[in-house]
C-alpha cells in the first residue's frame, strides 16, 4: 500500500474518533452543569479546556464559550468541526480505497455539520455527532475489506479511543470533575456497567470498568489491545528476542503496566496513569509515522499538556 494512502486511512480513523470523543467530553461538561446547579461554571470549563484538552491559555470561560471552542471553532484542528474537515480531506485523498458508502457518510456529515447554528452545543448536537461517528465506523467495518487499509484505519481509531477515554476517565478522577455517572453516560457505558456489576455502581467500580475492563470496547485496556492487534497483523514480529516494532513495544508496555498492576494501585494513581496512557499514544503515533508514513510529518494534538 502507498504510504500516503496508509497515512490518510490512519488519520480518518483518528479524526472520526476524535470528533466523537470531543463531543463526549463536552457532554460530560453539559451534564455536570445540568445535574449540579452548585457547580462553578468557570472552574468546570477551565478544568475541561486546560486539564483535559490541554489548552495553555484559558481566560474567563463559560459553557457557551467552551462548547464553541471545542465544537464549532473552524480554526481549531481538534474541534469537532476541525476533526470532520480533516477526516473529509483524508478520505478525499484515499477516495480510491475507502468504500463509496463511507465516503458519502463522511462528506454528508461534514456539510450538514457546517449548516448548524453556531451556538452552545446542545444535546441534539452532541448526540448527532456520536451517531454519525458510529455510522462511519460501522460502514468501515462492513463495507471495506479487512486488509491492510482497514487495519490502518482501525489502528488510528483504537489509538484515539485510548487517548480520549483516558481523558474522560481523568475528568472523573479530578477533584473538580463531574460524577462518575456522567462519565459513564458519556462513554455509553451505563448499561454495560450495570450488567457487569449486577447493578452495584460505585466510583471505584466505574473507574475500574472504564480503565481495566477487557470486554468493554471503549475501555482504555480494550483500545490499547486493539491497537496492538492491528500492529501485529500489519507486521508480524518474527524476532526471537524483543520487538522490531517500536509502536507495538510502547503500547504493550502501557497496557501491561495497567493490566498486570494491582487494580487498587492503578485507581489510586488514576490521573497520573491516564497521563501515561496519553503519552504512550503520542509516542506510538510518532513511531508509526516514522515506520509507515515517511512521506509526511505525523499530525499531533496542538497545545496539549503532556
Helices and strands as residue ranges (DSSP letters): H 3-35, H 41-46, I 47-52, H 63-67, I 68-72, H 80-93, H 100-114, H 123-143, H 148-173, H 180-186, H 190-196, H 203-212, H 220-234, H 246-259, H 263-268, H 270-292
